[in-house]
Amino acid sequence: MKGCSVANIRTVAGIGVFLGVCIAIVALCVTLGRPHSKDPSPSFSTGDDMLEYLMYQGEIRSKDGLLVSWYHAANSKSEMEEALNSDIMILEADVNVEGHLTLNETNLPIMAHPPAVYSDNTLQNWLDSVLKSPKGIKLDFKSIQAVGPSLDILFAKASEVKINRPVWLNADILKGPNVNHEIGVDATQFLNLVKNKFPDVTLSPGWVTLYLPPIISNRTYTREMIQQMYNMVRDLPQKITYPARAVMTRSAWPHFNWLLQQSERYTITLWQGKSDPLTLEDLLFIRDSSNPEEIYYDIFEPLLSEFKEAALNPNRKRLFYPGGSIQLYFQPEDSDGLLVNWYEADADILSEKEFFSSNSGMITLNIRVKDSSSSPQVAFPKSPTQFSLEDYMNVILANPNPWGVFLKIETQDALNKTLKVLSRMHDHKALNVPVWISMEVSYGNFSMEGYIQGIDFLNTINDIFPYVTIAPSWPAPVLGSGYTEILVQDMLMLCEGLWQEVSFQLNAVALGKEWLSAVKLLQVSPMYSLTIEHNSKQGIFLDGYAGLMAMRSHEENRIYYRLQQDYLNMFLENVFTS
């Protein structure tokens, strides 16, 4: 097994700052006895971050949506008082107009969930009571008629007193899974009313959904549903939390994963219908495939407590989405892509098992097929030994340490068969590590005979098994002048419209000739990254040094380095000790 860890090199680099630390400690000791004025209590706006607010209140210890607690339908006066007297952190209440859709309909906002259209509690009274507590606020509008008058009340209240907490405004504004009927809150009207009357909030725009047992319908959130919602809100400045029915979210996770990557202001609030057969495994999959601050969990007991216990267990093996970001999976220090380890597979699978249990990182597997009737095999550069891809994957998957696989493929036949193996493993819920699919592709100004057409490469992935990171590279013969603007533009054109993570494979020697245009690859999408390769087949270490350092000086978070071990050691020494 080839590869190395960067921990020791970083330790050596740290010795150089020892004297500086000592000086800082002396300065700290001098100032410790000085009196400090206490900072005034921060003022939270209604559009501020809910997790930051709850941390300040001492309700949670970290920015983790799992730690937040909810009270459902705190509508009537008795329900509201029960919620206020509890240790619940956020009150969720439903808002409608009195007598909605009856002859007695008024424009008075009341707290009621359909079919109820009357209540002993008005929104005005509800706000007066809740604002005497530190509870967070989430208002769920059940009709468009309730939105305008409610926002007027919120505006007036904010003019009288300091609300001093985040306020979430929820409405189901689009049709979701299994829904064909008209919905009660018009999307355009809702968003315009918020914009014009009370814009300083967190928006919670959702889908009307209907859960049906799998024997009747397997429908879930589709790519089109997610895209439609994104198109409606993409230009809005507010924080947005998307309410998603938890029982349908895992099967649609590739699309929700894409949605979360579009803005740091986006989160998801998972909610559970009372009779939804939500499973612990579904929740753990979502938890493991996202950042803690990205997901809130509005889930019923006893499942919620069971989920919390399992999710917060550090020794549990993760259930990761195979198309997810390796930044999220490995969580390198300071999000530095250089700290993700890469390895080349060796032939001795018995020693591999021991290696997998004592290391972690991305492992490169070269995939071959002998003939049209054979299954994909893992080939080794210096050995005739081969193992089936599925057997080798099972060794990796059986290990508790975090591992990902980089599958380097040469032919269309090998691509087809590899994706079918992955699809089968995924169907059995066995594929819970990051998977990258890489080929040199032909397209536009880097068209060359003997390489798979880029369109065929992408179509094959999307047709057979799309839940991967796509890792295309240019044919080596076209890189004589480096990564010129035309080569970069054509690659971007090829990948336009992809919803997966994409990591463009770059040659360090070619980057030394022209690298500036390659930077544009990172600017197009937050789901794009770069992986730089350098080994002895491409030249000595110094041949790639200029390209490596040029890219390193530009970006650390979304650039990975798949380097030969001795080259990696030299590069690390230059980066961390210079």
TILUM-600232 format. One record per residue (C-alpha): z, x, y; residue number from 1. Coordinates in steps of 0.001 Angstrom, whole numbers, plus 500000, padded with zeros to 6 digits. Each point is the difference from the previous one (the first is absolute). Example, Ala and Ser with C-alpha at 12.3 -4.5 7.8 and 13.67 -1.06 7.14 Angstrom:
BEGIN
site up:507800	east:512300	north:495500	num:1
site up:499340	east:501370	north:503440	num:2
! end
This chain:
BEGIN
site up:500000	east:500000	north:500000	num:1
site up:498991	east:501394	north:503366	num:2
site up:501859	east:499186	north:503186	num:3
site up:503060	east:500767	north:502064	num:4
site up:502746	east:498477	north:502103	num:5
site up:500384	east:500779	north:503691	num:6
site up:503804	east:499766	north:500060	num:7
site up:500727	east:503720	north:499617	num:8
site up:497499	east:501023	north:502647	num:9
site up:501462	east:497527	north:502469	num:10
site up:503487	east:501388	north:499270	num:11
site up:498866	east:503508	north:500866	num:12
site up:498505	east:498713	north:503220	num:13
site up:503322	east:498418	north:500902	num:14
site up:501827	east:503342	north:500031	num:15
site up:498097	east:500934	north:503129	num:16
site up:501790	east:497366	north:502038	num:17
site up:503538	east:500865	north:498820	num:18
site up:501043	east:501809	north:503179	num:19
site up:498693	east:497167	north:502128	num:20
site up:502102	east:497535	north:498051	num:21
site up:503103	east:502135	north:500488	num:22
site up:499455	east:500039	north:503754	num:23
site up:499557	east:496237	north:499997	num:24
site up:503285	east:499554	north:498098	num:25
site up:501864	east:502081	north:502572	num:26
site up:498535	east:497909	north:502806	num:27
site up:500984	east:496820	north:498193	num:28
site up:503589	east:501171	north:499582	num:29
site up:500238	east:500679	north:503736	num:30
site up:498888	east:496479	north:500853	num:31
site up:501907	east:498045	north:497342	num:32
site up:503097	east:499668	north:502145	num:33
site up:498181	east:498613	north:503004	num:34
site up:500400	east:496266	north:500622	num:35
site up:496883	east:497886	north:499528	num:36
site up:499327	east:496682	north:501629	num:37
site up:499223	east:497272	north:497472	num:38
site up:496464	east:498679	north:500135	num:39
site up:499843	east:496384	north:501122	num:40
site up:499122	east:497436	north:497358	num:41
site up:496231	east:499870	north:499597	num:42
site up:498197	east:496896	north:501092	num:43
site up:497671	east:498576	north:497360	num:44
site up:496978	east:498009	north:501023	num:45
site up:498804	east:497010	north:497996	num:46
site up:497024	east:502091	north:498874	num:47
site up:501992	east:502972	north:498711	num:48
site up:500277	east:501246	north:496440	num:49
site up:502293	east:497893	north:497813	num:50
site up:501147	east:502897	north:497822	num:51
site up:500967	east:502113	north:502998	num:52
site up:501973	east:497076	north:501381	num:53
site up:501856	east:499430	north:496732	num:54
site up:500763	east:503712	north:499722	num:55
site up:501513	east:499973	north:503479	num:56
site up:502090	east:496976	north:499044	num:57
site up:501309	east:501942	north:496997	num:58
site up:498547	east:497464	north:497580	num:59
site up:497785	east:502494	north:498146	num:60
site up:500250	east:503761	north:499515	num:61
site up:496288	east:500846	north:500056	num:62
site up:496644	east:498499	north:500932	num:63
site up:499508	east:498193	north:496721	num:64
site up:498835	east:496397	north:499798	num:65
site up:501741	east:499607	north:496641	num:66
site up:503390	east:500212	north:501731	num:67
site up:499316	east:496981	north:502219	num:68
site up:501451	east:496593	north:499066	num:69
site up:498607	east:496570	north:500871	num:70
site up:501207	east:496418	north:500335	num:71
site up:497283	east:497474	north:499156	num:72
site up:499540	east:496795	north:501978	num:73
site up:503009	east:500286	north:502310	num:74
site up:498874	east:496710	north:501538	num:75
site up:502710	east:497356	north:500172	num:76
site up:503181	east:500650	north:501933	num:77
site up:501980	east:500419	north:496793	num:78
site up:497458	east:502427	north:498509	num:79
site up:499875	east:501939	north:503244	num:80
site up:503797	east:500271	north:500169	num:81
site up:500167	east:501099	north:496374	num:82
site up:497462	east:502737	north:500727	num:83
site up:501800	east:501107	north:503169	num:84
site up:503296	east:500290	north:498130	num:85
site up:498443	east:502070	north:497207	num:86
site up:499139	east:503696	north:499809	num:87
site up:496273	east:499149	north:499972	num:88
site up:498051	east:502160	north:502465	num:89
site up:496992	east:497825	north:500915	num:90
site up:499841	east:496232	north:500427	num:91
site up:496701	east:498419	north:499047	num:92
site up:499510	east:496475	north:501299	num:93
site up:497143	east:497485	north:500101	num:94
site up:498739	east:498488	north:503243	num:95
site up:498090	east:496741	north:500378	num:96
site up:499760	east:497272	north:502619	num:97
site up:502131	east:496920	north:499670	num:98
site up:498262	east:497197	north:498100	num:99
site up:496969	east:502160	north:499199	num:100
site up:496956	east:497885	north:498993	num:101
site up:501903	east:496741	north:500533	num:102
site up:499772	east:497405	north:502749	num:103
site up:503250	east:501433	north:501373	num:104
site up:498735	east:503576	north:500377	num:105
site up:501328	east:501868	north:503049	num:106
site up:499576	east:503536	north:501240	num:107
site up:503660	east:500865	north:499333	num:108
site up:500294	east:503034	north:497671	num:109
site up:502442	east:499304	north:497187	num:110
site up:501159	east:501985	north:496985	num:111
site up:498502	east:498333	north:496931	num:112
site up:497844	east:500872	north:497001	num:113
site up:497334	east:497485	north:498947	num:114
site up:500083	east:497321	north:498787	num:115
site up:503032	east:499594	north:502292	num:116
site up:498941	east:499238	north:503571	num:117
site up:503431	east:499218	north:501452	num:118
site up:503067	east:502214	north:500303	num:119
site up:503485	east:500149	north:501487	num:120
site up:499079	east:503377	north:501478	num:121
site up:497572	east:500866	north:502782	num:122
site up:498499	east:503412	north:500626	num:123
site up:501894	east:500140	north:503293	num:124
site up:503346	east:499450	north:498286	num:125
site up:499054	east:502370	north:497172	num:126
site up:499259	east:502821	north:502437	num:127
site up:503174	east:499336	north:502000	num:128
site up:502051	east:500358	north:496817	num:129
site up:498187	east:502912	north:498346	num:130
site up:499942	east:502127	north:503144	num:131
site up:503800	east:500048	north:499978	num:132
site up:499692	east:502066	north:496806	num:133
site up:498169	east:503288	north:499313	num:134
site up:497726	east:498393	north:497367	num:135
site up:496286	east:500713	north:499928	num:136
site up:497646	east:497074	north:500642	num:137
site up:496934	east:498779	north:498117	num:138
site up:498412	east:496704	north:501035	num:139
site up:497482	east:498396	north:497650	num:140
site up:497685	east:497516	north:501724	num:141
site up:498939	east:497051	north:497857	num:142
site up:497498	east:498465	north:502420	num:143
site up:497914	east:501180	north:502912	num:144
site up:501608	east:497279	north:502129	num:145
site up:503349	east:501788	north:499739	num:146
site up:498777	east:503398	north:501168	num:147
site up:499432	east:499497	north:503734	num:148
site up:503255	east:498127	north:500800	num:149
site up:501981	east:502471	north:497887	num:150
site up:498569	east:502997	north:501820	num:151
site up:500868	east:498339	north:503305	num:152
site up:503601	east:499675	north:498818	num:153
site up:500050	east:503640	north:498878	num:154
site up:498637	east:501139	north:503353	num:155
site up:502565	east:497950	north:501905	num:156
site up:502808	east:501278	north:497799	num:157
site up:498925	east:503614	north:500486	num:158
site up:500057	east:499389	north:503759	num:159
site up:503590	east:498716	north:499831	num:160
site up:501589	east:502501	north:497609	num:161
site up:499103	east:503223	north:498282	num:162
site up:498811	east:499081	north:496498	num:163
site up:500536	east:503675	north:499087	num:164
site up:498556	east:499909	north:496490	num:165
site up:496615	east:499827	north:498282	num:166
site up:498419	east:496572	north:499611	num:167
site up:497441	east:499266	north:497304	num:168
site up:497542	east:497124	north:500332	num:169
site up:498481	east:498827	north:496732	num:170
site up:497182	east:497568	north:499316	num:171
site up:497630	east:499561	north:497072	num:172
site up:496660	east:500118	north:501784	num:173
site up:497423	east:500626	north:497243	num:174
site up:499198	east:498563	north:496586	num:175
site up:501305	east:502100	north:497140	num:176
site up:499797	east:499861	north:496199	num:177
site up:499352	east:496581	north:498423	num:178
site up:499911	east:498171	north:503348	num:179
site up:497078	east:497865	north:501167	num:180
site up:501693	east:497477	north:502299	num:181
site up:500301	east:500278	north:503766	num:182
site up:503000	east:501891	north:501329	num:183
site up:502416	east:498956	north:502733	num:184
site up:499887	east:502998	north:502339	num:185
site up:496669	east:500970	north:501512	num:186
site up:499693	east:503789	north:500013	num:187
site up:498251	east:500404	north:503340	num:188
site up:502293	east:497566	north:501811	num:189
site up:503121	east:501604	north:498563	num:190
site up:499024	east:503530	north:500998	num:191
site up:498879	east:498911	north:503472	num:192
site up:503203	east:498070	north:500644	num:193
site up:502110	east:503011	north:499050	num:194
site up:497848	east:502266	north:502148	num:195
site up:500261	east:497763	north:503062	num:196
site up:503565	east:498687	north:499738	num:197
site up:502263	east:502486	north:498176	num:198
site up:498158	east:503087	north:498730	num:199
site up:502953	east:502390	north:499587	num:200
site up:500688	east:499172	north:496337	num:201
site up:499211	east:501109	north:496484	num:202
site up:497216	east:497816	north:498656	num:203
site up:500139	east:498710	north:496436	num:204
site up:496593	east:498435	north:499267	num:205
site up:499646	east:498803	north:496432	num:206
site up:497889	east:498142	north:497498	num:207
site up:500639	east:496521	north:498605	num:208
site up:500288	east:500534	north:496243	num:209
site up:500414	east:498000	north:496819	num:210
site up:501257	east:501671	north:496851	num:211
site up:498466	east:498745	north:496770	num:212
site up:500898	east:501273	north:496512	num:213
site up:497517	east:502578	north:498616	num:214
site up:498835	east:497515	north:497372	num:215
site up:498641	east:497881	north:502882	num:216
site up:499007	east:502608	north:502576	num:217
site up:500196	east:503773	north:500383	num:218
site up:499054	east:499896	north:503653	num:219
site up:501788	east:502353	north:502342	num:220
site up:499449	east:501393	north:503479	num:221
site up:496434	east:501247	north:500250	num:222
site up:498473	east:502812	north:501980	num:223
site up:498302	east:497377	north:502181	num:224
site up:503312	east:498281	north:500808	num:225
site up:501608	east:503276	north:501039	num:226
site up:496978	east:501042	north:502050	num:227
site up:499849	east:496616	north:501748	num:228
site up:503625	east:500327	north:501066	num:229
site up:499534	east:503577	north:501157	num:230
site up:496952	east:499059	north:502051	num:231
site up:502057	east:497365	north:501821	num:232
site up:502914	east:502264	north:500947	num:233
site up:498574	east:503527	north:500067	num:234
site up:499916	east:500198	north:503810	num:235
site up:503456	east:498522	north:500595	num:236
site up:502671	east:502364	north:501384	num:237
site up:503031	east:498513	north:498246	num:238
site up:501742	east:501103	north:496859	num:239
site up:498737	east:497849	north:497137	num:240
site up:501671	east:499149	north:496710	num:241
site up:497756	east:498212	north:497520	num:242
site up:501828	east:497464	north:497808	num:243
site up:498674	east:500271	north:496445	num:244
site up:500940	east:497883	north:497010	num:245
site up:501623	east:502587	north:497754	num:246
site up:498833	east:498560	north:496680	num:247
site up:496378	east:500503	north:501112	num:248
site up:500354	east:503310	north:501811	num:249
site up:499915	east:502573	north:497209	num:250
site up:496607	east:498833	north:498760	num:251
site up:498684	east:500257	north:503564	num:252
site up:501788	east:503236	north:500849	num:253
site up:496828	east:502079	north:500563	num:254
site up:499161	east:497700	north:502917	num:255
site up:503523	east:499863	north:501424	num:256
site up:500200	east:503782	north:499657	num:257
site up:496844	east:500244	north:502094	num:258
site up:501452	east:497613	north:502580	num:259
site up:503185	east:502033	north:500410	num:260
site up:497986	east:503150	north:500667	num:261
site up:498198	east:498459	north:502969	num:262
site up:502952	east:500284	north:502400	num:263
site up:503509	east:501431	north:500116	num:264
site up:501028	east:496686	north:501599	num:265
site up:499291	east:498055	north:496790	num:266
site up:502499	east:498969	north:497337	num:267
site up:500075	east:497416	north:497201	num:268
site up:502694	east:497408	north:499355	num:269
site up:500023	east:498961	north:496358	num:270
site up:501226	east:496457	north:499424	num:271
site up:500673	east:498078	north:496822	num:272
site up:499425	east:496332	north:499271	num:273
site up:502957	east:498401	north:498250	num:274
site up:498138	east:499569	north:496703	num:275
site up:497803	east:503123	north:500192	num:276
site up:500289	east:502130	north:496818	num:277
site up:500371	east:503263	north:501907	num:278
site up:500916	east:502992	north:497817	num:279
site up:502080	east:503097	north:500588	num:280
site up:497040	east:502177	north:499024	num:281
site up:497797	east:498360	north:502650	num:282
site up:502555	east:500787	north:502693	num:283
site up:500527	east:503574	north:498815	num:284
site up:496254	east:500623	north:500048	num:285
site up:499769	east:498875	north:503627	num:286
site up:503130	east:501933	north:500925	num:287
site up:498727	east:503208	north:498399	num:288
site up:496555	east:499672	north:501578	num:289
site up:501203	east:499645	north:503595	num:290
site up:502342	east:501552	north:502531	num:291
site up:503493	east:498448	north:500191	num:292
site up:499494	east:498943	north:503620	num:293
site up:496712	east:498227	north:499230	num:294
site up:501287	east:497155	north:497806	num:295
site up:502635	east:497297	north:500522	num:296
site up:501202	east:498020	north:496971	num:297
site up:500861	east:496331	north:500531	num:298
site up:500820	east:499442	north:496316	num:299
site up:502434	east:497676	north:498212	num:300
site up:503030	east:501027	north:497990	num:301
site up:500679	east:501135	north:497333	num:302
site up:496648	east:501818	north:499968	num:303
site up:500668	east:501602	north:503386	num:304
site up:503204	east:501722	north:498848	num:305
site up:498356	east:501136	north:496780	num:306
site up:497091	east:501371	north:502006	num:307
site up:502229	east:501855	north:502459	num:308
site up:501916	east:501682	north:497194	num:309
site up:496814	east:501162	north:498287	num:310
site up:498119	east:500959	north:503166	num:311
site up:502798	east:502187	north:501332	num:312
site up:500416	east:501870	north:496698	num:313
site up:498665	east:503529	north:500706	num:314
site up:499491	east:500767	north:496298	num:315
site up:497640	east:497112	north:499333	num:316
site up:496359	east:500776	north:499200	num:317
site up:497774	east:498668	north:502755	num:318
site up:497331	east:497333	north:499577	num:319
site up:497393	east:501284	north:502439	num:320
site up:496671	east:498509	north:501011	num:321
site up:497356	east:502466	north:498674	num:322
site up:497956	east:499682	north:503184	num:323
site up:502966	east:500763	north:502250	num:324
site up:500476	east:502926	north:502357	num:325
site up:501375	east:503208	north:498513	num:326
site up:501877	east:500506	north:503272	num:327
site up:502019	east:496928	north:499093	num:328
site up:500265	east:500974	north:496338	num:329
site up:501149	east:503617	north:500365	num:330
site up:501611	east:499662	north:503443	num:331
site up:499619	east:503677	north:500966	num:332
site up:502354	east:501354	north:502635	num:333
site up:498792	east:499205	north:503527	num:334
site up:497040	east:498200	north:498363	num:335
site up:498376	east:503424	north:499650	num:336
site up:497020	east:499816	north:497633	num:337
site up:500338	east:503707	north:499224	num:338
site up:503252	east:499227	north:498182	num:339
site up:498267	east:497850	north:497385	num:340
site up:499554	east:502207	north:496932	num:341
site up:496689	east:500140	north:498113	num:342
site up:499462	east:501274	north:496457	num:343
site up:497122	east:500653	north:497613	num:344
site up:500441	east:498680	north:496460	num:345
site up:500260	east:502493	north:497132	num:346
site up:498985	east:499446	north:496389	num:347
site up:503410	east:500220	north:498344	num:348
site up:501209	east:496427	north:500256	num:349
site up:503303	east:500781	north:498269	num:350
site up:501014	east:502433	north:502715	num:351
site up:498615	east:497524	north:502539	num:352
site up:502654	east:497483	north:498991	num:353
site up:502720	east:502489	north:500890	num:354
site up:498251	east:500861	north:503238	num:355
site up:499706	east:496375	north:501079	num:356
site up:503738	east:499498	north:499558	num:357
site up:500882	east:502883	north:502330	num:358
site up:497402	east:499612	north:502772	num:359
site up:498139	east:497372	north:501990	num:360
site up:496762	east:499743	north:501930	num:361
site up:496315	east:499206	north:499591	num:362
site up:498295	east:501304	north:496864	num:363
site up:496239	east:500566	north:499824	num:364
site up:498268	east:498777	north:496844	num:365
site up:496348	east:500895	north:499431	num:366
site up:498393	east:497075	north:498175	num:367
site up:497070	east:500294	north:497589	num:368
site up:498280	east:497828	north:497410	num:369
site up:498220	east:501585	north:497026	num:370
site up:497455	east:497236	north:499532	num:371
site up:499361	east:496348	north:500731	num:372
site up:502288	east:498848	north:497189	num:373
site up:503012	east:502224	north:500749	num:374
site up:503063	east:499272	north:502109	num:375
site up:500876	east:502045	north:503112	num:376
site up:501658	east:503330	north:499242	num:377
site up:502085	east:502410	north:502057	num:378
site up:498154	east:503330	north:499974	num:379
site up:501608	east:503359	north:500762	num:380
site up:498146	east:502813	north:501794	num:381
site up:500940	east:502815	north:497594	num:382
site up:500477	east:498142	north:496735	num:383
site up:497827	east:497984	north:497610	num:384
site up:502979	east:497715	north:499357	num:385
site up:499683	east:496448	north:501264	num:386
site up:502331	east:497008	north:500084	num:387
site up:499125	east:496394	north:500611	num:388
site up:500669	east:498874	north:503546	num:389
site up:502215	east:497169	north:498797	num:390
site up:502171	east:502305	north:497872	num:391
site up:500429	east:502465	north:502837	num:392
site up:500797	east:497206	north:502440	num:393
site up:502663	east:498675	north:497644	num:394
site up:501725	east:503397	north:500032	num:395
site up:500107	east:499860	north:503787	num:396
site up:501090	east:496375	north:500170	num:397
site up:502813	east:500536	north:497506	num:398
site up:501635	east:502526	north:502309	num:399
site up:502627	east:498831	north:502513	num:400
site up:498913	east:502488	north:502670	num:401
site up:497505	east:498936	north:502676	num:402
site up:496480	east:501005	north:498969	num:403
site up:496559	east:499006	north:501194	num:404
site up:496588	east:500687	north:498479	num:405
site up:496861	east:501365	north:501624	num:406
site up:497054	east:499170	north:497744	num:407
site up:497018	east:502260	north:500611	num:408
site up:496881	east:498418	north:498514	num:409
site up:496412	east:501263	north:499720	num:410
site up:497843	east:497203	north:498559	num:411
site up:499428	east:496273	north:500365	num:412
site up:500812	east:499444	north:496323	num:413
site up:503301	east:501850	north:500324	num:414
site up:500816	east:497981	north:503114	num:415
site up:499347	east:496670	north:498271	num:416
site up:502099	east:500866	north:496968	num:417
site up:502832	east:501510	north:502014	num:418
site up:500311	east:496894	north:502148	num:419
site up:500046	east:497772	north:496918	num:420
site up:502880	east:502016	north:498541	num:421
site up:501903	east:499697	north:503271	num:422
site up:499288	east:496277	north:500204	num:423
site up:501329	east:499435	north:496501	num:424
site up:503179	east:501949	north:500734	num:425
site up:500460	east:498082	north:503238	num:426
site up:499596	east:496657	north:498229	num:427
site up:502887	east:501014	north:497743	num:428
site up:502053	east:500911	north:503112	num:429
site up:500185	east:503596	north:498796	num:430
site up:498217	east:501701	north:502899	num:431
site up:502713	east:500547	north:502603	num:432
site up:499072	east:503343	north:501581	num:433
site up:497473	east:500981	north:502702	num:434
site up:496459	east:500407	north:498647	num:435
site up:497181	east:501751	north:501852	num:436
site up:496346	east:499846	north:498948	num:437
site up:497835	east:502882	north:501225	num:438
site up:496292	east:500785	north:499719	num:439
site up:497436	east:501942	north:501993	num:440
site up:497685	east:497309	north:501328	num:441
site up:496495	east:499808	north:501423	num:442
site up:499263	east:497977	north:503126	num:443
site up:497934	east:500144	north:503197	num:444
site up:499749	east:503523	north:501357	num:445
site up:501891	east:501377	north:497019	num:446
site up:497712	east:498405	north:497415	num:447
site up:499331	east:502308	north:497058	num:448
site up:498627	east:499596	north:496506	num:449
site up:502474	east:500390	north:497186	num:450
site up:502863	east:498250	north:501801	num:451
site up:501086	east:496389	north:499756	num:452
site up:498826	east:497798	north:502838	num:453
site up:502909	east:499289	north:502321	num:454
site up:499332	east:496255	north:499968	num:455
site up:500041	east:499994	north:496183	num:456
site up:503277	east:501934	north:500012	num:457
site up:501721	east:497482	north:502261	num:458
site up:498476	east:496933	north:498350	num:459
site up:501058	east:501174	north:496554	num:460
site up:503592	east:500466	north:501150	num:461
site up:500100	east:496614	north:501705	num:462
site up:498398	east:498244	north:497025	num:463
site up:502162	east:501474	north:497219	num:464
site up:503328	east:501167	north:501425	num:465
site up:500401	east:500131	north:503788	num:466
site up:503760	east:500686	north:500163	num:467
site up:499718	east:503748	north:500582	num:468
site up:499689	east:502524	north:502795	num:469
site up:496326	east:500842	north:500440	num:470
site up:499434	east:503752	north:500403	num:471
site up:496318	east:500738	north:500739	num:472
site up:498627	east:503444	north:500764	num:473
site up:496710	east:501409	north:501211	num:474
site up:497740	east:501961	north:497620	num:475
site up:500827	east:503693	north:500404	num:476
site up:496376	east:501046	north:500738	num:477
site up:499894	east:497953	north:503249	num:478
site up:503013	east:501774	north:501534	num:479
site up:498263	east:503221	north:501035	num:480
site up:500671	east:499285	north:503682	num:481
site up:503378	east:498395	north:499435	num:482
site up:500946	east:496409	north:500716	num:483
site up:497443	east:499169	north:502646	num:484
site up:500138	east:496809	north:502001	num:485
site up:497104	east:498414	north:498114	num:486
site up:501659	east:500643	north:496623	num:487
site up:503255	east:498496	north:501222	num:488
site up:498331	east:496976	north:501596	num:489
site up:498047	east:499211	north:496844	num:490
site up:503146	east:500216	north:497872	num:491
site up:501753	east:497613	north:502374	num:492
site up:497026	east:497666	north:499797	num:493
site up:500178	east:500078	north:496207	num:494
site up:503713	east:499123	north:499994	num:495
site up:499857	east:497364	north:502723	num:496
site up:501698	east:496785	north:498934	num:497
site up:502125	east:501481	north:497212	num:498
site up:503495	east:498514	north:499777	num:499
site up:501395	east:502726	north:497737	num:500
site up:501693	east:503258	north:500889	num:501
site up:497292	east:502663	north:500404	num:502
site up:500555	east:503760	north:499856	num:503
site up:496952	east:502079	north:500886	num:504
site up:499732	east:503200	north:497961	num:505
site up:499294	east:503068	north:502135	num:506
site up:499100	east:503608	north:499168	num:507
site up:502087	east:502558	north:501930	num:508
site up:497158	east:502541	north:500219	num:509
site up:497623	east:497414	north:501465	num:510
site up:502698	east:498886	north:502457	num:511
site up:500108	east:503559	north:501318	num:512
site up:496372	east:499598	north:501078	num:513
site up:500407	east:496588	north:501659	num:514
site up:503165	east:497913	north:499902	num:515
site up:500284	east:498101	north:503280	num:516
site up:497806	east:497092	north:498900	num:517
site up:502130	east:499568	north:496865	num:518
site up:502937	east:499046	north:502212	num:519
site up:498168	east:496760	north:500819	num:520
site up:500568	east:498883	north:496418	num:521
site up:503704	east:499560	north:500777	num:522
site up:499357	east:498094	north:503213	num:523
site up:498130	east:497102	north:498422	num:524
site up:502749	east:498478	north:497862	num:525
site up:503724	east:500524	north:499290	num:526
site up:499058	east:499706	north:496319	num:527
site up:497768	east:503089	north:500146	num:528
site up:501314	east:503441	north:499081	num:529
site up:498537	east:503432	north:499231	num:530
site up:500493	east:502248	north:496982	num:531
site up:498987	east:503643	north:500393	num:532
site up:499008	east:502001	north:496926	num:533
site up:499777	east:503777	north:499640	num:534
site up:499805	east:502162	north:496879	num:535
site up:498541	east:503280	north:498782	num:536
site up:496691	east:498358	north:499030	num:537
site up:499432	east:499331	north:503696	num:538
site up:501088	east:503432	north:501246	num:539
site up:503040	east:502123	north:500727	num:540
site up:502954	east:498549	north:501879	num:541
site up:498849	east:501382	north:503357	num:542
site up:496650	east:498225	north:499615	num:543
site up:501800	east:496674	north:500343	num:544
site up:502819	east:501075	north:502299	num:545
site up:498300	east:499058	north:503276	num:546
site up:499206	east:496501	north:498772	num:547
site up:503489	east:499473	north:498610	num:548
site up:501738	east:501086	north:503188	num:549
site up:497638	east:498026	north:502232	num:550
site up:500836	east:496751	north:498226	num:551
site up:503691	east:500841	north:499705	num:552
site up:500235	east:500542	north:503750	num:553
site up:498501	east:496568	north:500610	num:554
site up:501956	east:497711	north:497652	num:555
site up:502819	east:500248	north:497453	num:556
site up:500622	east:496462	north:498763	num:557
site up:496709	east:498922	north:498459	num:558
site up:498587	east:503280	north:498717	num:559
site up:500652	east:501216	north:496452	num:560
site up:499270	east:503410	north:498503	num:561
site up:498640	east:500380	north:496478	num:562
site up:500088	east:503787	north:499823	num:563
site up:500010	east:502590	north:497252	num:564
site up:503594	east:501134	north:499462	num:565
site up:499779	east:503500	north:501477	num:566
site up:497977	east:498641	north:502936	num:567
site up:502628	east:497334	north:500549	num:568
site up:502765	east:502604	north:500028	num:569
site up:498186	east:502056	north:502631	num:570
site up:499286	east:496934	north:502111	num:571
site up:503615	east:498825	north:499852	num:572
site up:501232	east:503414	north:501082	num:573
site up:497652	east:499932	north:502979	num:574
site up:501004	east:496476	north:501000	num:575
site up:503768	east:500188	north:499573	num:576
site up:500762	east:503630	north:500856	num:577
site up:497588	east:500715	north:502844	num:578
! end
